[in-house]
Amino acid sequence: MLLLILVIVDGPLILPNGDVVGINTVKITSAEGIGFAVPINVIKPVIEKFITQNKFDEAFLGICAYDKEVVPYLSTSPNSDSGIYVVHIDDNSPAISSDIQVGDIITSIDNHNINNMIELREYVYSKVPGDTISINISRGYVSRKFDITLVSKNF
């Protein structure tokens, strides 16, 4: 039996050996020991940009989606065993001007398979506003590709 002990401090989420595995974002004060953290792999591109550029200008796509485990319950797409299911597109986002629709399944971005929102967020954080990404989607039995130019989150 493997026992994993996480030490929660104000800020980083660290293992007993000192490895940072996440950044604490929310702690529920009405419950004992319940908190939420962003995985360190999502934060790494942000940290790298602060180190190299002394700033982080967040690239923005404007899509909210459910992870691949939820897709089979929401879609009858033949490719529903992978990808993320689009549930919302922000009105003021670059995604709204493409033909991506609620209900589409995003299968990859720039030929990188995407199976959860963490992977999507991690990839978009590695980009800068003005970068163009290619998104592959599945819509029923049709596959399509869209090129979308990311904008600054502070548009």
Contact map, one row per residue, 1 for C-alpha under 8 A:
11100000000000000000000000000000000000000000000000000000000000000000000000000000000000000000000000000000000000000000000000000000000000000000000000000000000
11110000000000000000000000000000000000000000000000000000000000000000000000000000000000000000000000000000000000000000000000000000000000000000000000000000000
11111000000000000000000000000000000000000000000000000000000000000000000000000000000000000000000000000000000000000000000000000000000000000000000000000000000
01111100000000000000000000000000000000000000000000000000000000000000000000000000000000000000000000000000000000000000000000000000000000000000000000000000000
00111110000000110000000000000000000000000000000000000000000000000000000000000000000000000000000000000000000000000000000000000000000000000000000000000000000
00011111000011110000000000000000000000000000000000000000000000000000000000000000000000000000000000000000000000000000000000000000000000000000000000000000000
00001111100011110000000000000000000000000000000000000000000000000000000000000000000000000000000000000000000000000000000000000000000000000000000000000000000
00000111110111000000000100000000000000000000000000000000000000000000000000000000000000000000000000000000000000000000000000000000000000000000000000000000000
00000011111111000000000100000000000000000000000000000000000000000000000000000000000000000000000000000000000000000000000000000000000000000000000000000000000
00000001111100000000000100000000000000000000000000000000000000000000000000000000000000000000000000000000000000000000000000000000000000000000000000000000000
00000000111110000000001110000000000000000000000000000000000000000000000000000000000000000000000000000000000000000000000000000000000000000000000000000000000
00000001111111000001111100000000000000000000000000000000000000000000000000000000000000000000000000000000000000000000000000000000000000000000000000000000000
00000111101111100001111100000000000010000000000000000000000000000000000000000000000000000000000000000000000000000000000000000000000000000000000000000000000
00000111100111111111110000000000000000000000000000000000000000000000000000000000000000000000000000000000000000000000000000000000000000000000000000000000000
00001110000011111111100000000000000000000000000000000000000000000000000000000000000000000000000000000000000000000000000000000000000000000000000000000000000
00001110000001111110000000000000000000000000000000000000000000000000000000000000000000000000000000000000000000000000000000000000000000000000000000000000000
00000000000001111110000000000000000000000000000000000000000000000000000000000000000000000000000000000000000000000000000000000000000000000000000000000000000
00000000000001111111000000000000000000000000000000000000000000000000000000000000000000000000000000000000000000000000000000000000000000000000000000000000000
00000000000001111111100000000000000000000000000000000000000000000000000000000000000000000000000000000000000000000000000000000000000000000000000000000000000
00000000000111100111111000000000000000010000000000000000000000000000000000000000000000000000000000000000000000000000000000000000000000000000000000000000000
00000000000111100011111000000000000000110000000000000000000000000000000000000000000000000000000000000000000000000000000000000000000000000000000000000000000
00000000000111000001111100000000000011111010000000000000000000000000000000000000000000000000000000000000000000000000000000000000000000000000000000000000000
00000000001110000001111110000000000011110010000000000000000000000000000000000000000000000000000000000000000000000000000000000000000000000000000000000000000
00000001111110000000011111100000001111000000000000000000000000000000000000000000000000000000000000000000000000000000000000000000000000000000000000000000000
00000000001000000000001111100000001111000000000000000000000000000000000000000000000000000000000000000000000000000000000000000000000000000000000000000000000
00000000000000000000000111110000001110000000000000000000000000000000000000000000000000000000000000000000000000000000000000000000000000000000000000000000000
00000000000000000000000111111000111100000000000000000000000000000000000000000000000000000000000000000000000000000000000000000000000000000000000000000000000
00000000000000000000000001111111111000000000000000000000000000000000000000000000000000000000000000000000000000000000000000000000000000000000000000000000000
00000000000000000000000000111111010000000000000000000000000000000000000000000000000000000000000000000000000000000000000000000000000000000000000000000000000
00000000000000000000000000011111000000000000000000000000000000000000000000000000000000000000000000000000000000000000000000000000000000000000000000000000000
00000000000000000000000000011111110000000000000000000000000000000000000000000000000000000000000000000000000000000000000000000000000000000000000000000000000
00000000000000000000000000011111110000000000000000000000000000000000000000000000000000000000000000000000000000000000000000000000000000000000000000000000000
00000000000000000000000000110011111000000000000000000000000000000000000000000000000000000000000000000000000000000000000000000000000000000000000000000000000
00000000000000000000000000111011111100000000000000000000000000000000000000000000000000000000000000000000000000000000000000000000000000000000000000000000000
00000000000000000000000111110000111110000000000000000000000000000000000000000000000000000000000000000000000000000000000000000000000000000000000000000000000
00000000000000000000000111100000011111000000000000000000000000000000000000000000000000000000000000000000000000000000000000000000000000000000000000000000000
00000000000010000000011111000000001111100000000000000000000000000000000000000000000000000000000000000000000000000000000000000000000000000000000000000000000
00000000000000000000011110000000000111110110000000000000000000000000000000000000000000000000000000000000000000000000000000000000000000000000000000000000000
00000000000000000000111000000000000011111110000000000000000000000000000000000000000000000000000000000000000000000000000000000000000000000000000000000000000
00000000000000000001111000000000000001111111000000000000000000000000000000000000000000000000000000000000000000000000000000000000000000000000000000000000000
00000000000000000000010000000000000000111111100000000000000000000000000000000000000000000000000000000000000000000000000001000000000000000000000000000000000
00000000000000000000000000000000000001111111110000000000000000000000000000000000000000000000000000000000000000000000011011001000000000000000000000000000000
00000000000000000000011000000000000001111111111000000000000000000000000000000000000000000000000000000000000000000000000001000000000000000000000000000000000
00000000000000000000000000000000000000011111111100000000000000000000000000000000000000000000000000000000000000000000000000000000000000000000000000000000000
00000000000000000000000000000000000000001111111110000000000000000000000000000000000000000000000000000000000000000000000001001100000000000000000000000000000
00000000000000000000000000000000000000000111111111000001000000000000000000000000000000000000000000000000000000000000000000001100000000000000000000000000000
00000000000000000000000000000000000000000011111111100000000000000000000000000000000000000000000000000000000000000000000000000000000000000000000000000000000
00000000000000000000000000000000000000000001111111110000000000000000000000000000000000000000000000000000000000000000000000000000000000000000000000000000000
00000000000000000000000000000000000000000000111111111111000000000000000000000000000000000000000000000000000000000000000000000000000000000000000000000000000
00000000000000000000000000000000000000000000011111111111000000000000000000000000000000000000000000000000000000000000000000000000000000000000000000000000000
00000000000000000000000000000000000000000000001111111110000000000000000000000000000000000000000000000000000000000000000000000000000000000000000000000000000
00000000000000000000000000000000000000000000000111111100000000000000000000000000000000000000000000000000000000000000000000000000000000000000000000000000000
00000000000000000000000000000000000000000000000011111111000000000000000000000000000000000000000000000000000000000000000000000000000000000000000000000000000
00000000000000000000000000000000000000000000000011111111000000000000000000000000000000000000000000000000000000000000000000000000000000000000000000000000000
00000000000000000000000000000000000000000000000011101111100000000000000000000000000000000000000000000000000000000000000000000000000000000000000000000000000
00000000000000000000000000000000000000000000010011001111110000000000000000000000000000000000000000000000000000000000000000000000000000000000000000000000000
00000000000000000000000000000000000000000000000000000011111000000000000000000000000000000000000000000000000000000000000000000001100000000000000000000001100
00000000000000000000000000000000000000000000000000000001111100000000000000000000000000000000000000000000000000000000000000001001100000000000000000000001110
00000000000000000000000000000000000000000000000000000000111110000000000000000000000000000000000000000000000000000000000000011011110000000000000000000111100
00000000000000000000000000000000000000000000000000000000011111000000000000000000000000000000110000000000000000000000000000010000100000000000000000000111100
00000000000000000000000000000000000000000000000000000000001111100000000000000000000000000000111000000000000000000000000000010000000000000000000000000110000
00000000000000000000000000000000000000000000000000000000000111110000000000000000000000001101111100000000000000000000000000000000000000000000000000000000000
00000000000000000000000000000000000000000000000000000000000011111000000000000000000001111100001000000000000000000000000000000000000000000000000000000000000
00000000000000000000000000000000000000000000000000000000000001111100000000000000000001111000000000000000000000000000100000000000000000000000000000000000000
00000000000000000000000000000000000000000000000000000000000000111110000000000000000111110000000000000000000000000001100000000000000000000000000000000000000
00000000000000000000000000000000000000000000000000000000000000011111011000000000000111100000000000000000000000000001100000000000000000000000000000000000000
00000000000000000000000000000000000000000000000000000000000000001111111000000000001110000000000000000000000000000011100000000000000000000000000000000000000
00000000000000000000000000000000000000000000000000000000000000000111111100000001111110000000000000000000000000000011000000000000000000000000000000000000000
00000000000000000000000000000000000000000000000000000000000000000011111100000000100000000000000000000000000000000000000000000000000000000000000000000000000
00000000000000000000000000000000000000000000000000000000000000000111111111000000000010000000000000000000000000000000000000000000000000000000000000000000000
00000000000000000000000000000000000000000000000000000000000000000111111111100001111110000000000000000000100000000000000000000000000000000000000000000000000
00000000000000000000000000000000000000000000000000000000000000000001111111110001100000000000000000000000000000000000000000000000000000000000000000000000000
00000000000000000000000000000000000000000000000000000000000000000000011111100000000000000000000000000000000000000000000000000000000000000000000000000000000
00000000000000000000000000000000000000000000000000000000000000000000011111110000000010000000000000000000000000000000000000000000000000000000000000000000000
00000000000000000000000000000000000000000000000000000000000000000000001111111001000000000000000000000010000000000000000000000000000000000001000000000000000
00000000000000000000000000000000000000000000000000000000000000000000000101111101000000000000000000000000000000000000000000000000000000000001000000000000000
00000000000000000000000000000000000000000000000000000000000000000000000000111111000000000000000000000000000000000000000000000000000000000111100000000000000
00000000000000000000000000000000000000000000000000000000000000000000000000011111100000000000000000000000000000000000000000000000000000000001100000000000000
00000000000000000000000000000000000000000000000000000000000000000000000000001111111000000000000000000000000000000000000000000000000000000100000000000000000
00000000000000000000000000000000000000000000000000000000000000000001001100111111111000000000000000000000100000000000000000000000000000000000000000000000000
00000000000000000000000000000000000000000000000000000000000000000001101100000111111000000000000000000000000000000000000000000000000000000000000000000000000
00000000000000000000000000000000000000000000000000000000000000000001001000000011111100000000000000000000001000000110000000000000000000000000000000000000000
00000000000000000000000000000000000000000000000000000000000000000011001000000011111110000000000000000000111100001111000000000000000000000000000000000000000
00000000000000000000000000000000000000000000000000000000000000001111001000000000011111000000000000000000111000000111100000000000000000000000000000000000000
00000000000000000000000000000000000000000000000000000000000000001111011001000000001111100000000000000111110000000000000000000000000000000000000000000000000
00000000000000000000000000000000000000000000000000000000000000111100000000000000000111111000000000001111110000000000000000000000000000000000000000000000000
00000000000000000000000000000000000000000000000000000000000000111100000000000000000011111000000000000110000000000000000000000000000000000000000000000000000
00000000000000000000000000000000000000000000000000000000000000111000000000000000000001111100000000000100000000000000000000000000000000000000000000000000000
00000000000000000000000000000000000000000000000000000000000001110000000000000000000001111110101100001100000000000000000000000000000000000000000000000000000
00000000000000000000000000000000000000000000000000000000000001100000000000000000000000011111101100000000000000000000000000000000000000000000000000000000000
00000000000000000000000000000000000000000000000000000000000000000000000000000000000000001111100100000000000000000000000000000000000000000000000000000000000
00000000000000000000000000000000000000000000000000000000000001000000000000000000000000000111110100000000000000000000000000000000000000000000000000000000000
00000000000000000000000000000000000000000000000000000000000111000000000000000000000000001111111110000000000000000000000000000000000000000000000000000010000
00000000000000000000000000000000000000000000000000000000000111000000000000000000000000000001111111000000000000000000000000000000000000000000000000011110000
00000000000000000000000000000000000000000000000000000000000011100000000000000000000000001100111111110000000000000000000000000000000000000000000000010000000
00000000000000000000000000000000000000000000000000000000000001000000000000000000000000001111111111110000000000000000000000000000000000000000000000000000000
00000000000000000000000000000000000000000000000000000000000000000000000000000000000000000000111111100000000000000000000000000000000000000000000000000000000
00000000000000000000000000000000000000000000000000000000000000000000000000000000000000000000011111110000000000000000000000000000000000000000000001110000000
00000000000000000000000000000000000000000000000000000000000000000000000000000000000000000000001111111000000000000000000000000000000000000000000001000000000
00000000000000000000000000000000000000000000000000000000000000000000000000000000000000000000001101111101000000000000000000000000000000001000000001000000000
00000000000000000000000000000000000000000000000000000000000000000000000000000000000001001000000000111111000000000000000000000000000000000000000000000000000
00000000000000000000000000000000000000000000000000000000000000000000000000000000000011111000000000011111000000000000000000000000000000000000000000000000000
00000000000000000000000000000000000000000000000000000000000000000000000000100000000011100000000000001111100000000000000000000000000000000010000000000000000
00000000000000000000000000000000000000000000000000000000000000000000000000000000000011000000000000011111110000000000000000000000000000001110000000000000000
00000000000000000000000000000000000000000000000000000000000000000000001000000001001111000000000000000011111000000000000000000000000000001110000000000000000
00000000000000000000000000000000000000000000000000000000000000000000000000000000001111000000000000000001111110000100000000000000000000111100000000000000000
00000000000000000000000000000000000000000000000000000000000000000000000000000000011100000000000000000000111110001110000000000000000000111100000000000000000
00000000000000000000000000000000000000000000000000000000000000000000000000000000001000000000000000000000011111111100000000000000000000111000000000000000000
00000000000000000000000000000000000000000000000000000000000000000000000000000000000000000000000000000000011111111100000000000000000011110000000000000000000
00000000000000000000000000000000000000000000000000000000000000000000000000000000000000000000000000000000000111110000000000000000000011100000000000000000000
00000000000000000000000000000000000000000000000000000000000000000000000000000000000000000000000000000000000111111000000000000000000001000000000000000000000
00000000000000000000000000000000000000000000000000000000000000000000000000000000000000000000000000000000000111111100000000000000000000000000000000000000000
00000000000000000000000000000000000000000000000000000000000000000000000000000000001000000000000000000000001110111110000000000000000000000000000000000000000
00000000000000000000000000000000000000000000000000000000000000000000000000000000011100000000000000000000011110011111101100000000000000000000000000000000000
00000000000000000000000000000000000000000000000000000000000000000011000000000000011100000000000000000000001000001111101000000000000000000000000000000000000
00000000000000000000000000000000000000000000000000000000000000001111000000000000001100000000000000000000000000000111111100000000000000000000000000000000000
00000000000000000000000000000000000000000000000000000000000000011110000000000000000100000000000000000000000000000111111110000000000000000000000000000000000
00000000000000000000000000000000000000000100000000000000000000000000000000000000000000000000000000000000000000000001111111000000000000000000000000000000000
00000000000000000000000000000000000000000100000000000000000000000000000000000000000000000000000000000000000000000111111111100000000000000000000000000000000
00000000000000000000000000000000000000000000000000000000000000000000000000000000000000000000000000000000000000000101111111110000000000000000000000000000000
00000000000000000000000000000000000000000100000000000000000000000000000000000000000000000000000000000000000000000000111111111000000000000000000000000000000
00000000000000000000000000000000000000001110100000000000000000000000000000000000000000000000000000000000000000000000011111111100000000000000000000000000000
00000000000000000000000000000000000000000000000000000000000000000000000000000000000000000000000000000000000000000000001111111110000000000000000000000000000
00000000000000000000000000000000000000000000000000000000001110000000000000000000000000000000000000000000000000000000000111111111000000000000000000000000000
00000000000000000000000000000000000000000100110000000000011000000000000000000000000000000000000000000000000000000000000011111111000000000000000000000000000
00000000000000000000000000000000000000000000110000000000000000000000000000000000000000000000000000000000000000000000000001111111000000000000000000000000000
00000000000000000000000000000000000000000000000000000000001000000000000000000000000000000000000000000000000000000000000000111111101000000000000000000000000
00000000000000000000000000000000000000000000000000000000111000000000000000000000000000000000000000000000000000000000000000011111111000000000000000000111000
00000000000000000000000000000000000000000000000000000000111100000000000000000000000000000000000000000000000000000000000000000011111000000000000000001111000
00000000000000000000000000000000000000000000000000000000001000000000000000000000000000000000000000000000000000000000000000000001111100000000000000001111000
00000000000000000000000000000000000000000000000000000000000000000000000000000000000000000000000000000000000000000000000000000011111110000000000000001100000
00000000000000000000000000000000000000000000000000000000000000000000000000000000000000000000000000000000000000000000000000000000011111000000000000111100000
00000000000000000000000000000000000000000000000000000000000000000000000000000000000000000000000000000000000011000000000000000000001111100000000000111100000
00000000000000000000000000000000000000000000000000000000000000000000000000000000000000000000000000000000000011100000000000000000000111110000000011110000000
00000000000000000000000000000000000000000000000000000000000000000000000000000000000000000000000000000000011111000000000000000000000011111000000011110000000
00000000000000000000000000000000000000000000000000000000000000000000000000000000000000000000000000000000011110000000000000000000000001111100001111000000000
00000000000000000000000000000000000000000000000000000000000000000000000000000000000000000000000000010001111100000000000000000000000000111110001110000000000
00000000000000000000000000000000000000000000000000000000000000000000000000001010000000000000000000000001111000000000000000000000000000011111111100000000000
00000000000000000000000000000000000000000000000000000000000000000000000000001000000000000000000000000011100000000000000000000000000000001111111100000000000
00000000000000000000000000000000000000000000000000000000000000000000000000111100000000000000000000000000000000000000000000000000000000000111110000000000000
00000000000000000000000000000000000000000000000000000000000000000000000000001100000000000000000000000000000000000000000000000000000000000111111000000000000
00000000000000000000000000000000000000000000000000000000000000000000000000000000000000000000000000000000000000000000000000000000000000000111111100000000000
00000000000000000000000000000000000000000000000000000000000000000000000000000000000000000000000000000000000000000000000000000000000000011110111110000000000
00000000000000000000000000000000000000000000000000000000000000000000000000000000000000000000000000000000000000000000000000000000000000011110011111000000000
00000000000000000000000000000000000000000000000000000000000000000000000000000000000000000000000000000000000000000000000000000000000001111000001111100000000
00000000000000000000000000000000000000000000000000000000000000000000000000000000000000000000000001110000000000000000000000000000000001110000000111110000000
00000000000000000000000000000000000000000000000000000000000000000000000000000000000000000000000001000000000000000000000000000000000111100000000011111000000
00000000000000000000000000000000000000000000000000000000000000000000000000000000000000000000011001000000000000000000000000000000000111100000000001111100000
00000000000000000000000000000000000000000000000000000000000000000000000000000000000000000000010000000000000000000000000000000000111110000000000000111110000
00000000000000000000000000000000000000000000000000000000001110000000000000000000000000000000010000000000000000000000000000000001111110000000000000011111000
00000000000000000000000000000000000000000000000000000000001110000000000000000000000000000000110000000000000000000000000000000001110000000000000000001111101
00000000000000000000000000000000000000000000000000000000111100000000000000000000000000000000000000000000000000000000000000000001110000000000000000000111111
00000000000000000000000000000000000000000000000000000000111100000000000000000000000000000000000000000000000000000000000000000000000000000000000000000011111
00000000000000000000000000000000000000000000000000000000010000000000000000000000000000000000000000000000000000000000000000000000000000000000000000000001111
00000000000000000000000000000000000000000000000000000000000000000000000000000000000000000000000000000000000000000000000000000000000000000000000000000011111
